[in-house]
Each structure stands twice: as C-alpha cells, then as structure tokens.
C-alpha cells in the first residue's frame, strides 16, 4: 500500500486550465465523446468550457433526445432535460415543445398516488385493512442438510391506485431485482379479504437507498389509500400500523411516534415508532385515524421491544414519479461531504468540508469552506434541507447552487448532478490521496511530516462527532498509518494507526478504527 499515492491512478482528475489551447482542445474531444453517453453532462461541460461551437453541437443532440422521450411520453426524462436547459439559460429551451412547468404537471399526472385518486374514508380504522396486501416472494426450494425447504420472503404492501399499483419495501422484493441473486423468484400478492389466493404481480420501480418499491398487479383494488403527510408529525402523535407479521394477515397495531429524526438512511432521517412490528410487517402503511398514509414500515429491532422504524411518506411522494418511470431509481450527488453550520446559535447553511476531485462540484469551482445557502431557488439552512431537495431532483440533470465564500463573497454555480455511488467513501478512498480522503472517511485531515516516510502524518483538523474525534484523536497528534483494509464488499474501511495521543499524555500505541463508506453527510 502506498499511503501518499492515489490507489486508482487511471481515474485521477487534473484540473483543466481553460486558458491553454491544447487543454481546451482535449476537453472538446472528451465532451464530444461524452455526448454519445450523457448529453446533459456534455452540454454542462461545454458551458464550462465556454466554447460556442461545442455548445451548439451539444444543444442539437439534446433537442433530439428531448423529442425522442416526448414521443414516448416519458415526461419524467423530458422534465429532467427541460429543467437542465432552464438552469443554464440555454437558447435551446425556446425550441422545446413544452415548458418545464407543463412537463412538471405531466410528469405527475398519471402517477399512482399523486393523481388525487382515493377511496372514501372508512368509518372504523379496521376497515382500512382491505387496502393492504401480503407480499409473497416465492424463491423455490432451498436445501439444508440434504432436506428441501420452501424458500420464501413475506412482506406487506398497500394500494395507491384502483388499477393495482402497490407500495412496499425494496428489501422485500430485492431477490427479484438484485443481479447478484442466484435464485429464480416469482412475485405474488394476497388480498386481505382473500388470503388463500396468490395473485401474480411484477416490479415496476425500486429504490435500494430509501428502501421503497412500486409493484403492479392486475386487480381492482378493494380500497385505495390517500398519501398524507408526516411533516407535521411529532413525538407522541398516535399512529396505526397494518401488515402481515410472520405471515399473519390483517394485523393492525397502534402506538405513537417515538422520534422523527433517526439517521438510519444515508439520504435522510426516518421515524421511530413504538407500534408492534415484526418480520412480515415491512412495506405496510402507518396511518392516522382518517386512513391517511403517514409513513411506511421498514424495520424493527426484534430483540428490543417497541423499537421500530418507518419511512416518512414525503420520501415516497418525492420518488413516485421516478418509481413509476420504471427500473432502479438513481439518486443525484454533487461529490461533496459536509455538515450543517451554525452561526450565533442558528442554522446558517450547509458547510462544504470536502470536495471529491473531478466530481461535479469540483468542476464547478466549489471548494471546502464554502457555505451552501440556496439550491434551485430553495433555501438551504441544514443538511436535511439539502437532502430533501436532492430527493426531489433527478440524477443527470443540472441545478443552480448559491453559496457564500468567506464572510461577504456570494457566488453561484450551475452544477451537474451525477449518479450517487453505492459507497461514496470507497470512490473517495480510491480516487484521492490518503491525507485528503481521511477527512470525509474518518473525520481527520492529515498533512505529511516526513519526506522519507510516506506513512507519517500530523493531524491538521478533527471534525466534531467523527470517528476520529470519538476515538480520542486531536489536532497536532503525530500518526503513522500501518495498514488499511476494505471489508464487506467495500462498504466498510478499517485502518491500523500508530499514534501518540495528546489527550492521553502522548501515550503511543497502535489503534484500530473503522468507518462505514456511506453516510448522510455525502451529498
């Protein structure tokens, strides 16, 4: 292992000097090559280059793509293209057939759950059970110790349209869409009013990051749920959960919201509830007394009574157009890491603490220390604000970011939203030097202290609440990196560090620290 070098040298990013003609020519070639794969990104980079001929070529291709998706009535991607053109004020915007606002309406018009379709309110809470289903994933037979056993996954779901669209969790149907799965699985649902009949269903769209999936079956839904709101829910509010725990259909439990801001997802906070939840409840609705869906059950800690979790319904409403468009939902990212910054005791914005070289934010000249205040006209005071905006934004589109540099300099940049990698920290570890990559991964900024030993560093900065902070490291501690290992399919990193900790009287020794390579602080 070479601690000072980049571990993936082929993907090293070198900042482009747009004042040098040979660098501009090379960038033109790269843009034209990219134009065949990703037209919006190519156009964005042409605008960064400020080359009129390249911009014209990209805009011509963009219009061709726009017309193709409109002909297919793929309003989701048509909106993605139109909003990107609007953000960069492209002249091509005047040549598209529909405005971004028209496309925004069309992209939601036929989406189940967003088109206003609902059933009449029931008189009793128990009447809402008919709108739920048991999800049954048949995985065939598994053999253990020479004997065959039926292999299946049981979950829950609920109707959001009369023509059979159902919401459930991704982990319930993951065997059907996971390319790594070697099983041959079939998907069925069982209606609450007929638990003996298995009805075939198919997966429409799925989102592993937020653990949601949209499936479809050819039945006339007995009851259609209305998607409510969890934005006004608070600890102590009463909720009801409906599902099929351990296969027991038509089970209704009640409880309260225990907390609203548990950070179990990398893309936002989830709710903690104390309503009884067991294996098989996953994907079932959490409703209020009027039957409005406020959240979707997704996890329970069986060894701890009353410690269960649900996905806020706002996430579902934001993602439904993408789920309805089909396939895996791609989430956007700028290539940054940061935390909410407070000034005078108030949330002032999102502080950028690290920028991945070559990522969109890097190309747009956003640097560590910048304070993001606004995105696409929406105020950003916290990391959660940024996550909510990105949840509603489409990957492979362009947004406008306004930020503050220093005390008085206000800037704005048009930033292309790339596709969020499965483990952003892994990409950072592979694509940047140790001294810089350790900041987002472990929360320590390093600087070299020896020209003869590339493993020796001094800690320049420690992020509060980080792995490094909780492990007792402090600024100016001398450290030597002995070993680094990647574990669990590159989702966890483990480092052995020889250190002299100032907090421990400069007592020296080897410490082992580990960190997840994904977290809510990557955006």
C-alpha distance (Angstrom), angle and dihedral (degrees) to the residues before:
residue distance angle dihedral
X1 . . .
X2 3.75 . .
X3 3.78 106.5 .
X4 3.79 96.9 -167.6
X5 3.78 98.5 46.4
X6 3.78 133.0 74.7
X7 3.79 111.9 -99.8
X8 3.81 94.7 -144.3
X9 3.83 103.8 43.0
X10 3.82 93.9 171.8
X11 3.80 90.1 66.7
X12 3.79 97.6 45.7
X13 3.79 111.6 135.2
X14 3.77 119.7 -137.2
X15 3.79 115.5 -165.0
X16 3.78 111.6 -113.6
X17 3.78 118.7 -120.4
X18 3.80 101.4 -146.4
X19 3.81 91.0 -168.4
X20 3.81 92.8 68.8
X21 3.79 114.5 81.2
X22 3.80 95.7 -148.4
X23 3.83 90.0 53.2
X24 3.82 89.6 49.1
X25 3.80 91.2 50.6
X26 3.79 91.5 51.1
X27 3.79 90.7 49.2
X28 3.84 90.5 50.3
X29 3.81 89.1 55.3
X30 3.80 91.9 48.8
X31 3.80 91.4 49.1
X32 3.82 92.9 51.2
X33 3.81 90.2 49.0
X34 3.80 89.8 48.8
X35 3.80 90.6 48.9
X36 3.81 90.6 75.7
X37 3.82 92.5 54.5
X38 3.80 106.7 31.7
X39 3.77 117.1 12.8
X40 3.81 97.9 -178.8
X41 3.80 93.0 51.9
X42 3.80 90.6 46.5
X43 3.81 90.6 52.7
X44 3.81 91.5 49.0
X45 3.79 91.8 52.1
X46 3.81 90.3 47.0
X47 3.81 88.2 56.3
X48 3.81 89.8 50.0
X49 3.79 88.1 51.9
X50 3.84 90.2 47.0
X51 3.78 91.7 -144.3
X52 3.82 110.1 150.6
X53 3.81 96.4 -159.4
X54 3.81 93.1 51.3
X55 3.80 90.7 45.1
X56 3.82 90.6 53.7
X57 3.80 91.9 50.6
X58 3.81 91.2 50.1
X59 3.80 93.6 46.6
X60 3.80 90.5 51.8
X61 3.81 90.6 54.2
X62 3.80 91.9 44.0
X63 3.81 91.1 55.9
X64 3.80 90.1 50.6
X65 3.81 90.7 53.0
X66 3.81 91.2 46.1
X67 3.81 92.4 53.3
X68 3.81 90.7 48.4
X69 3.81 94.8 53.9
X70 3.83 92.3 43.2
X71 3.80 89.7 53.1
X72 3.82 87.8 54.5
X73 3.84 89.7 45.6
X74 3.79 88.2 -121.5
X75 3.79 92.4 155.8
X76 3.80 93.9 168.9
X77 3.82 93.1 64.7
X78 3.80 92.4 35.9
X79 3.81 88.2 58.5
X80 3.82 90.9 47.2
X81 3.81 90.5 56.0
X82 3.82 95.2 42.4
X83 3.80 94.5 49.5
X84 3.81 90.3 49.0
X85 3.81 90.7 53.0
X86 3.79 89.8 47.3
X87 3.82 92.8 50.6
X88 3.80 94.7 55.0
X89 3.85 92.4 38.4
X90 3.79 91.7 -122.0
X91 3.82 117.6 -175.9
X92 3.82 86.1 -134.7
X93 3.81 88.2 74.5
X94 3.81 89.7 76.5
X95 3.83 89.7 57.3
X96 3.81 98.8 57.7
X97 3.78 119.2 98.3
X98 3.81 98.7 -127.9
X99 3.79 133.7 35.3
X100 3.82 121.7 -118.6
X101 3.81 90.3 -107.9
X102 3.82 91.3 53.3
X103 3.79 90.5 48.1
X104 3.82 90.9 48.3
X105 3.81 89.0 57.8
X106 3.81 93.0 45.0
X107 3.82 92.2 48.3
X108 3.82 89.3 61.0
X109 3.80 99.7 33.0
X110 3.79 99.4 93.1
X111 3.79 98.8 21.7
X112 3.83 109.8 122.6
X113 3.78 112.5 -117.0
X114 3.81 93.5 22.8
X115 3.80 101.4 62.5
X116 3.80 96.8 76.2
X117 3.80 95.8 -105.2
X118 3.81 113.0 146.4
X119 3.78 143.1 142.9
X120 3.77 124.6 -111.9
X121 3.78 115.4 -85.4
X122 3.80 113.3 -93.0
X123 3.78 122.8 -126.1
X124 3.81 94.7 -131.3
X125 3.80 130.3 37.6
X126 3.81 89.9 -126.7
X127 3.81 89.4 64.0
X128 3.81 90.3 69.5
X129 3.79 90.9 67.5
X130 3.82 90.4 82.7
X131 3.79 88.9 68.5
X132 3.80 91.7 62.7
X133 3.80 130.5 80.3
X134 3.78 138.7 -164.1
X135 3.81 112.4 -117.9
X136 3.79 113.0 -141.3
X137 3.82 120.1 -169.8
X138 3.80 109.5 -172.0
X139 3.81 109.8 -154.3
X140 3.79 95.5 175.5
X141 3.80 120.5 -128.5
X142 3.78 129.4 -19.6
X143 3.78 120.9 -161.3
X144 3.79 121.4 -140.2
X145 3.83 122.8 173.3
X146 3.76 91.2 -13.2
X147 3.80 95.3 -52.4
X148 3.82 128.5 106.9
X149 3.79 122.7 -129.6
X150 3.78 131.2 -175.5
X151 3.81 107.8 -102.3
X152 3.79 115.8 -152.9
X153 3.78 143.7 143.5
X154 3.80 119.5 -137.2
X155 3.79 123.7 -161.6
X156 3.79 141.7 143.9
X157 3.79 137.3 -108.0
X158 3.80 142.9 169.8
X159 3.81 137.8 -137.0
X160 3.80 119.1 -107.8
X161 3.82 96.7 173.1
X162 3.79 137.5 36.1
X163 3.81 92.1 -123.3
X164 3.78 94.9 62.7
X165 3.82 111.6 -86.8
X166 3.81 110.6 151.9
X167 3.81 132.7 -169.9
X168 3.80 120.9 -143.8
X169 3.81 139.6 145.0
X170 3.79 123.4 -71.3
X171 3.80 92.2 -131.8
X172 3.82 89.5 59.7
X173 3.81 92.8 59.7
X174 3.82 98.9 25.9
X175 3.83 93.7 114.1
X176 3.80 88.3 63.6
X177 3.81 95.1 55.5
X178 3.81 105.4 24.9
X179 3.80 108.9 106.1
X180 3.80 89.7 -155.7
X181 3.80 92.3 59.0
X182 3.80 112.6 103.9
X183 3.81 95.7 -168.0
X184 3.79 124.6 101.8
X185 3.80 102.6 -130.8
X186 3.79 134.4 -175.3
X187 3.78 126.3 -159.7
X188 3.81 124.8 -136.1
X189 3.79 136.7 163.3
X190 3.79 130.9 -151.4
X191 3.79 119.8 -149.4
X192 3.80 117.1 -128.7
X193 3.80 90.1 -124.7
X194 3.83 93.5 49.0
X195 3.79 111.9 35.3
X196 3.82 94.4 167.9
X197 3.83 99.0 64.0
X198 3.80 121.1 77.3
X199 3.81 111.3 -152.4
X200 3.84 119.2 -162.0
X201 3.81 116.8 -116.8
X202 3.81 137.3 176.7
X203 3.80 135.8 -143.8
X204 3.81 114.9 -110.8
X205 3.80 103.4 176.0
X206 3.79 137.4 -11.6
X207 3.78 140.2 -168.8
X208 3.83 117.9 -159.8
X209 3.82 93.0 -175.5
X210 3.82 95.5 59.5
X211 3.84 94.4 25.8
X212 3.80 96.7 -123.6
X213 3.80 132.6 132.0
X214 3.80 136.9 -179.3
X215 3.80 117.5 -145.8
X216 3.83 132.7 178.3
X217 3.78 133.5 -144.3
X218 3.81 129.4 178.0
X219 3.81 100.4 -115.6
X220 3.77 137.4 108.3
X221 3.80 102.9 -109.5
X222 3.84 112.9 -121.4
X223 3.80 90.2 -147.5
X224 3.82 133.1 7.8
X225 3.79 119.0 -148.9
X226 3.78 123.1 -137.1
X227 3.80 115.8 -131.6
X228 3.78 106.5 -125.4
X229 3.77 129.0 179.1
X230 3.78 135.9 -87.4
X231 3.80 94.6 -171.6
X232 3.79 92.7 95.7
X233 3.82 95.7 41.5
X234 3.77 116.4 114.2
X235 3.77 137.8 178.1
X236 3.79 109.7 -67.6
X237 3.81 97.3 30.1
X238 3.81 114.2 131.5
X239 3.79 121.4 -115.3
X240 3.82 137.7 173.6
X241 3.82 126.0 -140.7
X242 3.81 123.2 -155.1
X243 3.79 125.0 -168.1
X244 3.78 149.6 104.5
X245 3.82 107.5 -81.3
X246 3.83 110.0 -165.3
X247 3.81 86.6 -10.4
X248 3.82 96.1 -56.8
X249 3.82 100.7 139.2
X250 3.80 124.3 -148.8
X251 3.82 94.8 28.4
X252 3.81 116.2 158.7
X253 3.80 122.6 -173.8
X254 3.79 131.6 174.2
X255 3.77 137.2 -152.9
X256 3.76 142.8 127.9
X257 3.78 138.0 -81.1
X258 3.81 105.1 -94.9
X259 3.84 96.7 -173.2
X260 3.80 138.3 -13.8
X261 3.79 104.5 -153.6
X262 3.79 110.4 57.7
X263 3.82 110.0 147.2
X264 3.80 100.3 -142.6
X265 3.80 93.8 128.6
X266 3.77 126.3 65.7
X267 3.80 90.6 -137.1
X268 3.78 103.3 47.7
X269 3.79 148.7 -30.9
X270 3.80 126.0 -64.1
X271 3.80 134.2 -154.6
X272 3.79 125.1 -103.0
X273 3.81 114.6 -145.0
X274 3.79 133.9 -179.3
X275 3.83 97.4 -149.8
X276 3.81 109.3 122.4
X277 3.82 109.9 -90.9
X278 3.79 127.5 175.2
X279 3.80 138.7 168.9
X280 3.80 106.0 -57.6
X281 3.82 95.2 36.5
X282 3.81 90.6 91.3
X283 3.79 111.6 121.1
X284 3.79 96.0 18.7
X285 3.81 121.5 128.2
X286 3.79 128.9 -101.9
X287 3.80 106.0 -147.8
X288 3.77 140.6 179.2
X289 3.81 124.7 -125.4
X290 3.83 89.7 -84.5
X291 3.81 93.4 56.2
X292 3.81 96.2 -108.1
X293 3.80 113.2 147.1
X294 3.79 109.8 -120.3
X295 3.79 100.2 167.8
X296 3.82 144.3 -5.7
X297 3.81 120.0 -119.7
X298 3.80 111.8 -123.3
X299 3.81 111.1 155.0
X300 3.75 144.7 19.3
X301 3.78 132.2 -176.7
X302 3.78 101.5 -133.6
X303 3.80 94.3 -168.2
X304 3.82 90.7 57.4
X305 3.79 116.6 57.2
X306 3.80 115.9 -131.4
X307 3.80 95.3 8.0
X308 3.81 103.7 122.5
X309 3.79 136.8 138.5
X310 3.80 140.0 -142.8
X311 3.81 136.3 -170.8
X312 3.85 114.2 -117.9
X313 3.80 111.2 -112.2
X314 3.83 89.8 -128.2
X315 3.80 88.2 73.4
X316 3.80 90.4 53.8
X317 3.81 92.5 49.3
X318 3.81 91.2 49.8
X319 3.80 93.0 49.1
X320 3.82 101.1 40.2
X321 3.84 95.0 91.9
X322 3.81 89.6 53.3
X323 3.82 92.7 44.0
X324 3.80 90.5 49.0
X325 3.82 90.7 49.6
X326 3.81 86.0 64.6
X327 3.78 139.9 -121.7
X328 3.78 128.7 44.9
X329 3.80 116.4 -16.1
X330 3.80 111.8 -123.8
X331 3.79 116.7 -148.3
X332 3.81 121.5 -149.0
X333 3.78 128.5 -124.5
X334 3.77 137.1 178.7
X335 3.82 96.3 -151.3
X336 3.81 97.4 -106.8
X337 3.78 140.9 124.9
X338 3.80 123.7 -154.5
X339 3.80 152.2 128.5
X340 3.77 138.5 -126.6
X341 3.80 110.6 -83.8
X342 3.78 122.1 -144.0
X343 3.79 124.1 -153.1
X344 3.81 120.5 -173.7
X345 3.79 88.3 -8.4
X346 3.82 94.3 -55.3
X347 3.81 133.0 105.2
X348 3.80 104.8 -100.2
X349 3.80 102.6 175.8
X350 3.79 143.8 -69.6
X351 3.79 113.4 -52.4
X352 3.79 115.2 -145.9
X353 3.81 106.7 -138.3
X354 3.81 99.5 169.9
X355 3.80 136.2 17.7
X356 3.81 120.8 -162.6
X357 3.83 110.4 -127.3
X358 3.79 110.9 -109.2
X359 3.81 95.1 13.5
X360 3.79 120.0 125.2
X361 3.81 94.4 -96.0
X362 3.81 90.1 51.4
X363 3.81 92.6 51.8
X364 3.82 89.4 46.8
X365 3.85 89.1 56.8
X366 3.81 96.2 -112.9
X367 3.82 108.2 151.1
X368 3.82 137.5 -171.6
X369 3.78 110.3 -77.9
X370 3.81 94.9 37.8
X371 3.81 114.4 128.1
X372 3.82 114.3 -140.7
X373 3.81 109.2 -142.9
X374 3.81 104.8 164.6
X375 3.81 139.4 18.8
X376 3.81 122.9 -169.4
X377 3.80 90.8 -17.5
X378 3.82 93.5 -51.4
X379 3.79 119.8 118.1
X380 3.80 117.3 -115.2
X381 3.80 114.9 -156.8
X382 3.81 99.1 149.1
X383 3.78 142.7 21.7
X384 3.82 87.4 -104.3
X385 3.82 90.2 58.6
X386 3.79 89.4 54.8
X387 3.81 92.3 47.6
X388 3.80 91.6 51.4
X389 3.80 91.6 50.6
X390 3.80 92.7 48.2
X391 3.82 90.1 47.7
X392 3.81 88.3 61.1
X393 3.81 94.7 42.2
X394 3.78 125.1 87.3
X395 3.78 121.7 -122.6
X396 3.82 113.5 -118.0
X397 3.79 92.5 37.9
X398 3.82 134.9 106.3
X399 3.81 126.3 -112.3
X400 3.79 133.6 -178.5
X401 3.80 116.5 -119.4
X402 3.79 123.0 -164.4
X403 3.79 118.1 -163.4
X404 3.77 143.8 165.6
X405 3.79 123.0 -121.9
X406 3.77 114.3 -163.5
X407 3.78 117.3 -25.4
X408 3.79 102.7 -48.3
X409 3.83 111.7 12.1
X410 3.82 111.7 103.3
X411 3.81 117.8 -170.0
X412 3.78 139.0 172.2
X413 3.81 133.3 -156.0
X414 3.78 135.9 -175.6
X415 3.80 105.2 -126.0
X416 3.79 128.1 -165.7
X417 3.81 112.6 -134.0
X418 3.77 108.7 -132.7
X419 3.79 125.0 -165.4
X420 3.79 114.1 -81.3
X421 3.82 110.0 -117.2
X422 3.78 119.6 -127.7
X423 3.81 91.1 -112.6
X424 3.83 110.6 16.8
X425 3.80 92.1 -173.8
X426 3.80 90.7 59.8
X427 3.82 91.0 55.3
X428 3.80 89.3 48.7
X429 3.82 92.6 49.1
X430 3.81 91.2 50.2
X431 3.80 96.7 42.0
X432 3.80 105.7 40.6
X433 3.81 137.5 48.9
X434 3.81 120.2 -91.2
X435 3.81 94.2 -112.6
X436 3.81 91.2 61.5
X437 3.81 102.2 30.1
X438 3.81 92.7 57.1
X439 3.81 90.3 68.2
X440 3.84 97.6 68.5
X441 3.82 93.7 29.6
X442 3.83 101.6 47.5
X443 3.80 103.6 3.2
X444 3.80 97.7 -111.1
X445 3.80 127.1 114.8
X446 3.81 111.4 -149.6
X447 3.81 134.5 -160.4
X448 3.79 127.2 -168.0
X449 3.82 116.9 -107.5
X450 3.81 99.8 177.9
X451 3.78 132.6 53.1
X452 3.81 91.7 -166.3
X453 3.82 98.0 48.1
X454 3.80 115.1 46.5
X455 3.81 91.1 -169.9
X456 3.82 96.1 64.8
X457 3.80 120.0 93.5
X458 3.76 143.4 157.8
X459 3.80 121.3 -133.8
X460 3.80 108.8 -114.0
X461 3.81 99.1 177.0
X462 3.81 138.8 10.3
X463 3.82 122.0 -159.6
X464 3.78 113.6 -136.9
X465 3.79 114.0 -111.1
X466 3.81 92.8 14.1
X467 3.81 126.9 130.1
X468 3.80 89.5 -100.7
X469 3.80 92.0 50.7
X470 3.80 93.7 48.5
X471 3.82 90.3 46.4
X472 3.81 91.4 59.7
X473 3.81 100.9 -105.2
X474 3.78 118.5 144.1
X475 3.79 138.8 -175.2
X476 3.82 116.8 -71.1
X477 3.82 93.4 20.8
X478 3.83 109.9 143.0
X479 3.81 111.4 -128.2
X480 3.77 137.8 179.4
X481 3.80 120.5 -157.9
X482 3.80 108.4 -135.5
X483 3.80 103.6 174.0
X484 3.81 142.2 -6.4
X485 3.81 127.1 -161.9
X486 3.79 133.2 -177.1
X487 3.80 115.2 -143.3
X488 3.82 140.2 -175.2
X489 3.80 99.5 24.9
X490 3.81 92.5 -42.4
X491 3.81 93.7 -57.0
X492 3.81 96.0 113.2
X493 3.80 130.8 44.1
X494 3.80 125.4 -157.4
X495 3.80 125.3 -165.5
X496 3.78 133.5 -172.9
X497 3.82 110.1 -151.0
X498 3.77 129.1 -175.3
X499 3.80 105.9 -147.4
X500 3.77 144.4 169.4
X501 3.79 103.0 -145.0
X502 3.79 115.8 -150.6
X503 3.83 90.0 -159.5
X504 3.80 88.8 59.3
X505 3.79 97.1 47.6
X506 3.81 92.1 -90.7
X507 3.79 89.7 -64.5
X508 3.79 105.0 170.5
X509 3.79 128.7 -141.6
X510 3.77 144.8 120.2
X511 3.79 115.9 -77.7
X512 3.79 126.7 -166.9
X513 3.79 117.9 -146.8
X514 3.77 131.0 175.7
X515 3.79 135.8 -167.4
X516 3.78 140.7 -177.2
X517 3.79 112.6 -111.4
X518 3.79 92.1 -137.4
X519 3.79 129.0 54.0
X520 3.82 140.9 151.9
X521 3.80 89.7 -97.0
X522 3.82 95.4 72.7
X523 3.81 111.7 88.8
